[in-house]
Amino acid sequence: MTSAPMSVAARIAWFVGLAGHLAVLVWYLASGLLAPLWAVIGLLAIWAALLIVGLRLWRTKPTWMLAVPVVAVVIWFGVISAGERFLGWTA
C-alpha cells in the first residue's frame, strides 16, 4: 500500500510551522530572565515535546504543524503569566 504524495502546499505549511516553532524557542530561552531555572527547564521540555509532535505530523497531517507554534506561544504566555501572578516572578 502506497501513500498519496504530499502536496506542495502541505510541505510549505509544515516548513512555515516549523520555522515558527523554532522562532518561539527564543522566548522559551529568554524565560530565564523572569522565571526560575526549574520553570525554564520545564518550559524547554514542553517545547521539545511540541517539536516531536510537529516532526511526527510530517507523515500524517503536515498542515497541522501551523498550530504547533500557536500552542507553544499560548503555553509560554500562560506559564509566565501564572508565575508572575501566583508565584511572584519578576524581572
CNS distance restraints for C-alpha pairs under 8 A (distance, minus, plus):
assign (resid   6 and name CA) (resid  10 and name CA) 6.49 0.50 0.50
assign (resid   6 and name CA) (resid  11 and name CA) 6.92 0.50 0.50
assign (resid   7 and name CA) (resid  11 and name CA) 6.44 0.50 0.50
assign (resid   8 and name CA) (resid  12 and name CA) 6.18 0.50 0.50
assign (resid   9 and name CA) (resid  13 and name CA) 6.07 0.50 0.50
assign (resid  10 and name CA) (resid  14 and name CA) 6.17 0.50 0.50
assign (resid  10 and name CA) (resid  62 and name CA) 5.76 0.50 0.50
assign (resid  10 and name CA) (resid  63 and name CA) 5.39 0.50 0.50
assign (resid  11 and name CA) (resid  15 and name CA) 6.29 0.50 0.50
assign (resid  11 and name CA) (resid  62 and name CA) 6.74 0.50 0.50
assign (resid  11 and name CA) (resid  63 and name CA) 7.68 0.50 0.50
assign (resid  12 and name CA) (resid  16 and name CA) 6.08 0.50 0.50
assign (resid  13 and name CA) (resid  17 and name CA) 6.11 0.50 0.50
assign (resid  13 and name CA) (resid  62 and name CA) 6.96 0.50 0.50
assign (resid  13 and name CA) (resid  63 and name CA) 5.30 0.50 0.50
assign (resid  13 and name CA) (resid  65 and name CA) 7.10 0.50 0.50
assign (resid  13 and name CA) (resid  66 and name CA) 6.42 0.50 0.50
assign (resid  14 and name CA) (resid  18 and name CA) 6.13 0.50 0.50
assign (resid  14 and name CA) (resid  58 and name CA) 6.97 0.50 0.50
assign (resid  14 and name CA) (resid  62 and name CA) 5.13 0.50 0.50
assign (resid  14 and name CA) (resid  63 and name CA) 5.59 0.50 0.50
assign (resid  14 and name CA) (resid  64 and name CA) 7.48 0.50 0.50
assign (resid  14 and name CA) (resid  65 and name CA) 5.25 0.50 0.50
assign (resid  14 and name CA) (resid  66 and name CA) 6.54 0.50 0.50
assign (resid  15 and name CA) (resid  19 and name CA) 6.07 0.50 0.50
assign (resid  16 and name CA) (resid  20 and name CA) 6.17 0.50 0.50
assign (resid  16 and name CA) (resid  66 and name CA) 6.91 0.50 0.50
assign (resid  17 and name CA) (resid  21 and name CA) 6.14 0.50 0.50
assign (resid  17 and name CA) (resid  65 and name CA) 4.99 0.50 0.50
assign (resid  17 and name CA) (resid  66 and name CA) 4.18 0.50 0.50
assign (resid  17 and name CA) (resid  67 and name CA) 7.14 0.50 0.50
assign (resid  17 and name CA) (resid  68 and name CA) 6.76 0.50 0.50
assign (resid  17 and name CA) (resid  69 and name CA) 6.50 0.50 0.50
assign (resid  18 and name CA) (resid  22 and name CA) 6.16 0.50 0.50
assign (resid  18 and name CA) (resid  54 and name CA) 7.35 0.50 0.50
assign (resid  18 and name CA) (resid  65 and name CA) 6.82 0.50 0.50
assign (resid  18 and name CA) (resid  66 and name CA) 7.64 0.50 0.50
assign (resid  18 and name CA) (resid  69 and name CA) 7.70 0.50 0.50
assign (resid  19 and name CA) (resid  23 and name CA) 6.17 0.50 0.50
assign (resid  20 and name CA) (resid  24 and name CA) 6.33 0.50 0.50
assign (resid  20 and name CA) (resid  66 and name CA) 7.93 0.50 0.50
assign (resid  20 and name CA) (resid  69 and name CA) 5.58 0.50 0.50
assign (resid  21 and name CA) (resid  25 and name CA) 6.70 0.50 0.50
assign (resid  21 and name CA) (resid  51 and name CA) 7.49 0.50 0.50
assign (resid  21 and name CA) (resid  68 and name CA) 6.65 0.50 0.50
assign (resid  21 and name CA) (resid  69 and name CA) 4.46 0.50 0.50
assign (resid  21 and name CA) (resid  72 and name CA) 7.35 0.50 0.50
assign (resid  22 and name CA) (resid  26 and name CA) 7.69 0.50 0.50
assign (resid  23 and name CA) (resid  27 and name CA) 7.89 0.50 0.50
assign (resid  24 and name CA) (resid  28 and name CA) 6.65 0.50 0.50
assign (resid  24 and name CA) (resid  69 and name CA) 6.72 0.50 0.50
assign (resid  24 and name CA) (resid  72 and name CA) 7.20 0.50 0.50
assign (resid  24 and name CA) (resid  73 and name CA) 6.91 0.50 0.50
assign (resid  25 and name CA) (resid  29 and name CA) 6.11 0.50 0.50
assign (resid  25 and name CA) (resid  47 and name CA) 7.36 0.50 0.50
assign (resid  26 and name CA) (resid  30 and name CA) 6.06 0.50 0.50
assign (resid  27 and name CA) (resid  31 and name CA) 6.21 0.50 0.50
assign (resid  27 and name CA) (resid  76 and name CA) 7.95 0.50 0.50
assign (resid  28 and name CA) (resid  40 and name CA) 7.11 0.50 0.50
assign (resid  28 and name CA) (resid  43 and name CA) 6.51 0.50 0.50
assign (resid  28 and name CA) (resid  44 and name CA) 6.42 0.50 0.50
assign (resid  28 and name CA) (resid  47 and name CA) 7.72 0.50 0.50
assign (resid  28 and name CA) (resid  76 and name CA) 7.07 0.50 0.50
assign (resid  29 and name CA) (resid  40 and name CA) 7.30 0.50 0.50
assign (resid  29 and name CA) (resid  44 and name CA) 7.55 0.50 0.50
assign (resid  30 and name CA) (resid  34 and name CA) 7.98 0.50 0.50
assign (resid  31 and name CA) (resid  35 and name CA) 5.66 0.50 0.50
assign (resid  31 and name CA) (resid  40 and name CA) 6.15 0.50 0.50
assign (resid  31 and name CA) (resid  80 and name CA) 7.87 0.50 0.50
assign (resid  32 and name CA) (resid  36 and name CA) 6.30 0.50 0.50
assign (resid  32 and name CA) (resid  37 and name CA) 6.53 0.50 0.50
assign (resid  32 and name CA) (resid  40 and name CA) 6.03 0.50 0.50
assign (resid  33 and name CA) (resid  91 and name CA) 6.04 0.50 0.50
assign (resid  34 and name CA) (resid  80 and name CA) 7.96 0.50 0.50
assign (resid  34 and name CA) (resid  89 and name CA) 6.06 0.50 0.50
assign (resid  34 and name CA) (resid  90 and name CA) 5.57 0.50 0.50
assign (resid  34 and name CA) (resid  91 and name CA) 4.72 0.50 0.50
assign (resid  35 and name CA) (resid  39 and name CA) 6.03 0.50 0.50
assign (resid  35 and name CA) (resid  40 and name CA) 6.42 0.50 0.50
assign (resid  35 and name CA) (resid  80 and name CA) 7.24 0.50 0.50
assign (resid  35 and name CA) (resid  83 and name CA) 7.35 0.50 0.50
assign (resid  35 and name CA) (resid  89 and name CA) 5.99 0.50 0.50
assign (resid  35 and name CA) (resid  90 and name CA) 7.62 0.50 0.50
assign (resid  36 and name CA) (resid  40 and name CA) 6.43 0.50 0.50
assign (resid  36 and name CA) (resid  89 and name CA) 7.89 0.50 0.50
assign (resid  37 and name CA) (resid  41 and name CA) 6.17 0.50 0.50
assign (resid  38 and name CA) (resid  42 and name CA) 6.25 0.50 0.50
assign (resid  39 and name CA) (resid  43 and name CA) 6.08 0.50 0.50
assign (resid  40 and name CA) (resid  44 and name CA) 6.09 0.50 0.50
assign (resid  41 and name CA) (resid  45 and name CA) 6.19 0.50 0.50
assign (resid  42 and name CA) (resid  46 and name CA) 6.32 0.50 0.50
assign (resid  43 and name CA) (resid  47 and name CA) 6.18 0.50 0.50
assign (resid  43 and name CA) (resid  76 and name CA) 7.17 0.50 0.50
assign (resid  44 and name CA) (resid  48 and name CA) 6.11 0.50 0.50
assign (resid  45 and name CA) (resid  49 and name CA) 6.16 0.50 0.50
assign (resid  46 and name CA) (resid  50 and name CA) 6.20 0.50 0.50
assign (resid  47 and name CA) (resid  51 and name CA) 6.25 0.50 0.50
assign (resid  47 and name CA) (resid  72 and name CA) 6.71 0.50 0.50
assign (resid  48 and name CA) (resid  52 and name CA) 6.33 0.50 0.50
assign (resid  49 and name CA) (resid  53 and name CA) 6.31 0.50 0.50
assign (resid  50 and name CA) (resid  54 and name CA) 6.09 0.50 0.50
assign (resid  50 and name CA) (resid  68 and name CA) 6.63 0.50 0.50
assign (resid  50 and name CA) (resid  72 and name CA) 7.34 0.50 0.50
assign (resid  51 and name CA) (resid  55 and name CA) 6.13 0.50 0.50
assign (resid  51 and name CA) (resid  68 and name CA) 7.94 0.50 0.50
assign (resid  52 and name CA) (resid  56 and name CA) 6.24 0.50 0.50
assign (resid  53 and name CA) (resid  57 and name CA) 6.30 0.50 0.50
assign (resid  54 and name CA) (resid  58 and name CA) 6.98 0.50 0.50
assign (resid  54 and name CA) (resid  65 and name CA) 5.53 0.50 0.50
assign (resid  54 and name CA) (resid  68 and name CA) 6.59 0.50 0.50
assign (resid  56 and name CA) (resid  60 and name CA) 7.25 0.50 0.50
assign (resid  57 and name CA) (resid  61 and name CA) 5.10 0.50 0.50
assign (resid  57 and name CA) (resid  62 and name CA) 5.10 0.50 0.50
assign (resid  57 and name CA) (resid  64 and name CA) 6.97 0.50 0.50
assign (resid  57 and name CA) (resid  65 and name CA) 6.52 0.50 0.50
assign (resid  58 and name CA) (resid  62 and name CA) 4.65 0.50 0.50
assign (resid  58 and name CA) (resid  65 and name CA) 7.91 0.50 0.50
assign (resid  61 and name CA) (resid  65 and name CA) 7.67 0.50 0.50
assign (resid  64 and name CA) (resid  68 and name CA) 7.26 0.50 0.50
assign (resid  65 and name CA) (resid  69 and name CA) 7.76 0.50 0.50
assign (resid  66 and name CA) (resid  70 and name CA) 7.41 0.50 0.50
assign (resid  67 and name CA) (resid  71 and name CA) 6.17 0.50 0.50
assign (resid  68 and name CA) (resid  72 and name CA) 6.15 0.50 0.50
assign (resid  69 and name CA) (resid  73 and name CA) 6.16 0.50 0.50
assign (resid  70 and name CA) (resid  74 and name CA) 6.27 0.50 0.50
assign (resid  71 and name CA) (resid  75 and name CA) 6.14 0.50 0.50
assign (resid  72 and name CA) (resid  76 and name CA) 6.09 0.50 0.50
assign (resid  73 and name CA) (resid  77 and name CA) 5.97 0.50 0.50
assign (resid  74 and name CA) (resid  78 and name CA) 5.99 0.50 0.50
assign (resid  75 and name CA) (resid  79 and name CA) 6.08 0.50 0.50
assign (resid  76 and name CA) (resid  80 and name CA) 6.09 0.50 0.50
assign (resid  77 and name CA) (resid  81 and name CA) 5.86 0.50 0.50
assign (resid  78 and name CA) (resid  82 and name CA) 5.95 0.50 0.50
assign (resid  79 and name CA) (resid  83 and name CA) 6.02 0.50 0.50
assign (resid  80 and name CA) (resid  84 and name CA) 6.18 0.50 0.50
assign (resid  81 and name CA) (resid  85 and name CA) 6.14 0.50 0.50
assign (resid  82 and name CA) (resid  86 and name CA) 5.71 0.50 0.50
assign (resid  82 and name CA) (resid  87 and name CA) 7.31 0.50 0.50
assign (resid  83 and name CA) (resid  87 and name CA) 4.84 0.50 0.50
assign (resid  83 and name CA) (resid  88 and name CA) 6.32 0.50 0.50
assign (resid  83 and name CA) (resid  89 and name CA) 5.59 0.50 0.50
assign (resid  84 and name CA) (resid  88 and name CA) 4.88 0.50 0.50
assign (resid  84 and name CA) (resid  89 and name CA) 4.46 0.50 0.50
assign (resid  84 and name CA) (resid  90 and name CA) 6.38 0.50 0.50
assign (resid  85 and name CA) (resid  89 and name CA) 7.60 0.50 0.50
